[in-house]
Amino acid sequence: MIDGIESGLGIAQSFPSAAGEAKPGNLAADSGKFFGELVSKVSELQAQSDTAIKGLVSGESKGLHEVMIAMEKSSISFQFLSQVRNKAVEAYQEVMRMQV
């Protein structure tokens, strides 16, 4: 059986209905929360990568491929974070250039 979009797959939470319109104060708080979670996740992946490297150097881990995967996850997540930041700054600058 295939469930519909409204079956609770998280889409309803991502796009609230018109009855629950988001207020500008909420948008700022939600974006701050999003960036905070994103930074903490990137930091966690970098810590995992560091732990994997230390394990390989100390001889605890013999899987070079696992270390490389952890390093790539960390690198890609950091690149994503920097691109999100760049787009947010670009959007802010565009809003500031708007004439009232």
N, C-alpha and C positions, 0 to 999 in steps of 0.2 A: 504494500500500500504506500502510495506517495502522499506525504503531507503537503499542505499548501504553505504559502509564504507566511501566513498569519498563524501558523501552528506553534510559534514560540521559538523560532530559530535565531532570535536575536535581532531580526530585522525590525520588528515592531518597536524595540527599545532604541534602535538607532534612528528611526524616523518617527518621532512622536506624532500623534494625531493632531488635527487642527484645534481640538478642544483643549489640549495641553500645550498651547503655544509657548515657545521659549522666550523668556524675557532677556534683554541685553545683559543684565547683571548675571543671569544664569549662564549665558554664553561665555562670559569672561571667566566665571568660576569653572565651568566645564572644560574650557580650553586649558586653563591652568592645571586642572586635574589631569587632563590628557597628557600635557607636556611633562608633568611630574612623574606620571606612571611610565612614560616613554623613557625618560632619563634614568629612572630606577631600573627598568628592564635592561637598558644598554649597559648600565653599570654592573648589573648582575651577570650579564653575559661576558663582560670583560674580566670580572673576577673569576668566573669559571674557566676562561681561557688561560688566565695566569696560573690557576691551580693545575690545569692540565699540563702546562709547560713545566712547572716546578716538578710535577710527578714524573714527567719524561726525563728531566735532567737528573733527578735523584734516583732513577731506576725503578720507581714504583710501578710505572706504566711502561709497557713495551709497545703500545699501539701508537705509532707515529700518525697514522691516518685519523685516529680519534682526536689527537691534539690539533691536527690541521683543520679538521671539521670545526672544532671549538673556536679556533682562531678565525676562520672564515665567517662563522656565525657572528662573532664579535665585530669583525670588520664591516660586514654588510649592515648590521644593525646600527653601527656608528655612522656609516654613510647615509643610511635612511634618516637617522636623527638630524644630521647636518642638512640634508635636503629639505626636511620638514621645517627646520628653523629658517632656512633661506627663503622658502616660500612664504612663511609667516611674516618675515621681515619685508619681503617684497610686497605682500598684500598691505601691510601697515603703511609702507611708503606710498603706495598707490592711493590709499584712503587719505593720507595727509596731502597729497597733491590735488585732491578734488577741491573744486571751488564751491563755496556755499551760496 
